[in-house]
Amino acid sequence: MYKFKTFNNISEQALSLLTKAKFQYDDVEPDAILIRSKNLTNKDFNQKLKSIARAGAGFNNVPLELATKNGIVVFNTPGANSNAVKELVICGMLLSSRGIIQGNAFAKSLTGKDEIEITNLMEKEKNIFKGNELKGKILGIVGLGSVGSLLAHAASVLGMKIIGYDPYISVDAAWMLPKEVEKAENLEFLLSNSDYISLHVPLSKLTKNLVSKKLLEIVKKDAKLINLSRGGIVNNLDVIDALKNKKLSSYVTDFPTPELIERSLNNGDVILLPHLGASTKEAEINCSIMAAEQTKNFLENGLITNSVNFPNVKLSRTTQFRIVIVHKDEPGVLGKITGEVANNNLNISDMINKSRDEIAITLIDLHDNPPQDLLNKIEEIENVLTIRVC
């Protein structure tokens, strides 16, 4: 009987998926954790923990190295909230282009005046809020995964020209792109040619402060920057300098900080949102269900999809018993494992071994229930981290 624990708001649809599979909630020693924005620490880990599923695309709130060291699979849910983020990016482009927020504040300031006064004042002052249309403008998309691909399609329908940059784009993601997307060979080309720049990359050592002074010096004059990805990707102080120097005309972000709030209060060129990118009912449900499905598939069958620290593993069940072994990717480990199975006179019906960086996972299907002595011997093999039977 598998046990799970949740942090934050995980949808009832996701929880029912687990409870229908006879999973039980356990606040002390869960086999799996499902989270949204909760920042996990080593105190949240227990000896029985096997997986962590993050209902969202980002995973910087999970101590990844610690999880991998302990043989714990970490999942995220790319694509589940993509449409919600895509729509908010389009909203951000409009907010930064049409004086909508400023016009709304002006309209509300007319309280106490009669209808004729309001009409006259609006006609007199509305030119202050004159903006520009999106049609015909160039949108640069940094990161062409699920969100970037959807955004490219939507922007194309709006009549925008699109430049895309992603040195790590997958084959599947490439197929999703509209043919009109111009592929940038480097980030500099995209920044220097785009009227709007939208960021869609995870926060990592490679992407921290990706957009900073050096790159901002080459952006197209009056460009608008939109960051609904992660706050650390952009150096806020450098962006504020670019706004002051009229290099950027607007910055829209989902990640307010003290310096950005101060700039926003005194200027209309910073538009702040309280991390609303994936905050729709539909996105929260989609992310939660995907996290629950990944958890269920891994605990019941050892299958891995969308892990950020383990390889993807897919193997159809051919027998009643399956051994799931997590181990370090070291020479000779697999041979020792299969040798122990053979020493017990058991035939392997099917198996798969996959590795990623320094970690590996092996699934072995057996017709007979493996004896505890076999499991103990495999567990004692050097570099084996965990073993269990599904």
N, C-alpha and C positions, 0 to 999 in steps of 0.2 A: 504494500500500500504506500503510494508516494504522497509526500506532504509538500505544501507550498506556503509561501508567505508573501504578502503584498505590501508595498509602500505606495503612497499617493493614491490617485483615483484610477483604479482599474475597472473597466466597465463590467456590468453584471453579465453581459453576454459572454465575455471572456471567462469570468469566474464559473459560470454555469457549464462552459465547455470542460473545465477541469473537474468540477464536482460530478458531472455526468460520467466521467471516466473513473470515478471512485477516488479521486484525489481528495485529500483532507487538508484543511487549514491547520498550520502549526506555527506558532509564534516563536518557538524556541529552537527546534532542530529541523528546519525544512530541507527538503531535497532541492527545492527550487525557489528562487526569489523573482518576483515580477515588480518592476519599478517604472516610474516616469522620471521625475526630476530629483529624486532623493539622492543625496551624495553618500554613497556607501563607504564604509571604512572597514578595517580588519575586524572591528568589533561585531560587524554584521555577518561575518563568516562563521560557520560551524563545521565540524568534521564531516558531517553528512552532506553538506552542500555540494551539489553537482552542476547546477546551472543558474545563470542570472539572465533574465530577459528584460531588456530596456524597451519600453513601449515608446519608441521614437527613434529618429535616425542617429542623433548624437549619443556618444557613450563616454564622454570625458568625466562623467560623475561616477564612473566605475573604476576601481583600482585594478587596471587590466593586468599589470605585471604580477600582482599578488594572486589574482584569479588564475592566471596561466600556470604560475608556479605550483598551485594547489590542484591543478588538473580540472579547473572549473570552466565550463564553456560559457562564454558571454555572447548573447544574441542582441541584435538591434532589429528595427523593423523598417528598413528603407523602402520607400514607396508608399507606405500606408497613409502617410499624412501629406503626400506630395501635392495633391490637388489643393489642399488648404493653403499651403505655403505659396504655391503658384498664384492663387487668387490674391493673396495679400501682397505679393510683389507687384502685381498689376495695380492694385490699390495704391501702393507706395509710389509707383511711377506717376499716377494721376495726382496724388497729394503733393508731390514735389513739382508738379508742372502747372497746376491750374489755380493756385491760390485758394484752394478749397477751405483749408483750416483758417487762414487769415480772413477770408470772406465771411465765413461763418461767425467768427468773433466780431467782425464789424457789424453784421446783421443783428446780432444779439445786443450790440451796444446802442441800438436805436430804440431801446425800450423807453416808453413814456411819451413818444412822439406820435402824432396822428398819422393817418395813412398817406396824406398828401406830402407831409414832411419826409416820411420814410421813402416814398417813391422818388422825390426830388434828390434826396441825399444819396440814394442808391445809384441813380443815374449819373450823378456828379462824381461819385467816388469809385465806381466799379472798374474803371480803367486801371486803378492801382493794382487790381488783382488779375490783370490780363496774363494769361499763360500761353502755353504752346500745346499742340496736339501731339499724340504719339505717332500717328501715321507718318511714314517717311523717315522717322528717326532711326538711329542705329542703336540696337541693344547688344551689349557685350555680356555674355553669360560665362562666368568662370566656374567650371564644374558642370559636366553634362550627364549627370546621373538622372535619377527619377524626376526630381524637381526641375533640373535644368532642361531636360527633354520636353516636359510638359509646358514649361514656360516658353520654350522656343516655338512650339506649335501655336500657343495662344498669341504670342507676339506677332507671329507670321500672319495670323488671321486679322490682327489689328492693323496690318499694313506696315509693320516695322521691318527693317532689315536687321539681320542677326549675325553676329560674330561669336563663335564659340571657342573656348579654350579648355582643354582637359588632356594633359599628357598621359593620364592613366585610364582613359575611357575604355570600357569593356566592349566586346563585340555586340552584346545585346543592347547596350545603351546606344551604340552607333547606329544600329538598325532603327531605333526609335526616333532619331532626329529627322526633321524635315530636310528635304534635299536642298532647300534654299540656304541652309546655315553655312556660312563661310568659316572654314576651320583656320583658326589662328595658329601659327607656328610657335608663337611665344606670347607671354602675357603683355609685353610691351606694345606689341602690335594692337592687341585688343584695347588696351587702355588709351592709346593715342588716337583711336578711331571711333570710339563709342560715345554716344550722347548719354546713354544710361549704362551703368555697370551694375550687374547683380551677382552676388557671391553665393556659391552653393558648394562649398567644400567643407569637410570635417575639420575640427580643430586638432592639430597635432604639432609635433616639433617642427615639421616642414612648413606648416601653414600659419603658425603663430606670427603675428605682425606681418603677414603676407603683404598687406596694403599699408605701406609706410612712406616716409618722406621721399625715398629714391624713386618709387613708382609713381607717387602722386605728382612728382615734378613733370611727368610726361603725359599725364591725362589730358584729354581734349578739353579745351577751355569751356567752362560752364557745364561740365559733365555733372550728372547726378549719380551718386553712389548709393546702392541699396544693399544692406547686409541683414538678412534674416537667417543667417546660417549660424555663426557663433561670434560672440563679442571679441574674443582674442585674436581673430583673424585680421582685425583692423587696429592700427595704432591710433587711438582717439585723438591724442594731442597733435599728431601729424595731420589728421583730417581737419581738425579745427584750424590749424595754420593754413591749410589749403583753402578752406572756406574764407578765412580772413583775407587771403591774397587773391580771392576771386578765381582761383584755379578750379575748384569745385563750386557749383551753385547750390547744391543741396545734398544732405546726407540723411537717409532714412534708415533707422536701425531698430531692431527688436530688443536691444540690450543697453538700456540707459545706465549711465555712470555719472558721478557728481559733475565732472567737467562738461559732459554732454548736456546735462540738465541745465547747468548755468548758461551754456551757449544758447540752448533752446529758449530759455526765458528772456534772453536779451536780443535774440535774432530769430528770424523765421526760416533760417536755412538748415536747421536741425529738426527733424521730425522723429519723435520718440514713441515707441509702442512698448507695452509691458509684456514682451515675449508672447505675442499672439500668433506666431507663425502656424502652429499646429493646433491652436485652440478653437476647434470647432467640434461639435458633437460627433459629427461623422468621422473626423480624423481620430479622435480619442477612442472611439469604438473600434475603428479599423486597426489602430496600433495595438490596442489591448488584445484583440482577437488574434492577431498575428503572433504576438508574444506568447499567448497561451497555447496556440497550435505548435509553435516551435518547442516550447517546454514539454508539451505532451509527447510529441514525436521523438524527442531526445530521450526522455525518461523511459518511455515504453519500448522504443526500438533502437535507440542509439543514433538516430538520424540527425544530421546537422544541416541547417540552412540559415544563411545570413548570420554566421558567427563572425565576430571581429577579431577573435584570437585563435580559432580552430579552423581546420579545412572543412569544406562542405563534404558531407558523407551521405551517400544514398545507396541502400542495398535492400531489395525486396526480401521479405521474410519467406524462407523456404522450409523452416523447421519450427518446432515449438520453443526451442531454447536458443538463446543468443547471449554470448559473452561480450561485454563491452569493456575494452581495456584502454585506458588513457596512459600514455607513457611518453618519455622523452624520445626524440627522433635520433637515436644513437645506433650505430652498427651492431648487429647481432641480437638486438632485443626481440625482433619478430621471430627469428629462428629459435630462440630459447622458448618463446611462448608456444609456438607450434610443436616444439619438441616435447614439452610437458603434456600437451594434448595427446600426442602419439603415445607417450609412455603410459597413458591411462587407457590405451586401446580404444580411443574414440576417433571416429571418422569425421573430418570436417566436411560438412555439406556445402558450405559456401563461406567466403570471407572477403574482407576488404580492408586495406590499410592505407590511410591517408595522412600526410604530414603537412605542417605549415610552420615555417621557421624552425624552432627547436622543439615543437610539440607534435605529437602524433596520436592517432586513435585507430584501434583495430576492432573490427566486428567479426565474430566467429559464430557461424550457425552450426548447431549440433542437433542430432536426432534424440540424443539421450541427455538427461539432466546431469550436468557436470557435478561430480562430487565435491564436497567442501575442501577435501584435501588437495584437489587440483587447483582450485581457486587460491588456496593458501600458498601453494608453490609458485603460482604465477605472480602473486602479489609480492613474494619475496625476491623476485628477479630484480636485479639492479636497474634503475631508471623506470620501473613501473610505478605509476602514481596512484591509480585507482583501478578497481576491477569490480564488476557486478554482473548479475545475470538478469536478462529481461525475460 
